[in-house]
Amino acid sequence: MNTEITSLLIFGCVVGAVLMGRALSRRLPKDHLTADTKETVKLAMGLLATMSALLLGLLVASGQELL
């Protein structure tokens, strides 16, 4: 598959997920939007960012070994 098509497909999925999340956030009850919930989401996003950075670092390191 062409890389441009793949990147556009991934971009479309991300934009769709953002729009769906915004639509669903309006339907959440107010007790789901407390400070504890926001802190939990921040921690989960931090964990996801850390794992992504680790994965990308390992990917780059393994790619340099092949050269």
N, C-alpha and C positions, 0 to 999 in steps of 0.2 A: 504494500500500500504506500502511496506517495506520502512523504513527510508533511507536506503542506496540508493535505487532507486530514491526516492524523492530528496535527496541531489544531486545525479548525474544529474538528470534532471534539477534542478535549476542551477547547475554549468554549464551545457551545454548551457542553455539559456543565462546566463551571458556572457560566452565566445562568443557565437554567436552574442550577442548584441554589444560586444566590436569590433568584427571583422567587423560587418556591419557598425558601427560608423566610424571606420577607413577608410573603403572603401568609405563611403559617404563624409567624410571630404575632400577627394582628389578632389571631384567633385564640391565642393562649390566655388562660386566666391570669389575672394580675398576681396571684400568689406564686406563679411559676417564674415571675420576673423579679425575684428578691435579690438582695445583695449576695446572699450565699450562692444562689444559682449562677449569678454572673461570675463570681469568683471560681466556681467549679468549672465553668466554661473556659475561663482564662487559663486555668491549670491544665485542662485537657488540650487546649490549643498550644500551650507551651510544650507539652509532652509530644504532640504531633510534630511541631516544628523541630524539636530536638531530634526526634527519630528520623525525620526527613533529611536533616543536615548530616546525621551520621550515615545514612544510606547513600547520600550523594557523595560524601567524602570517601566512603569505601568504594563506590563505583569509579570515582576518578583515580583512586590509588590503584585499583586493579587494572584500569585502562593504561596507566603509565607503565605497569610491569610488562605489558605486551609489546611496548615500543622498544 
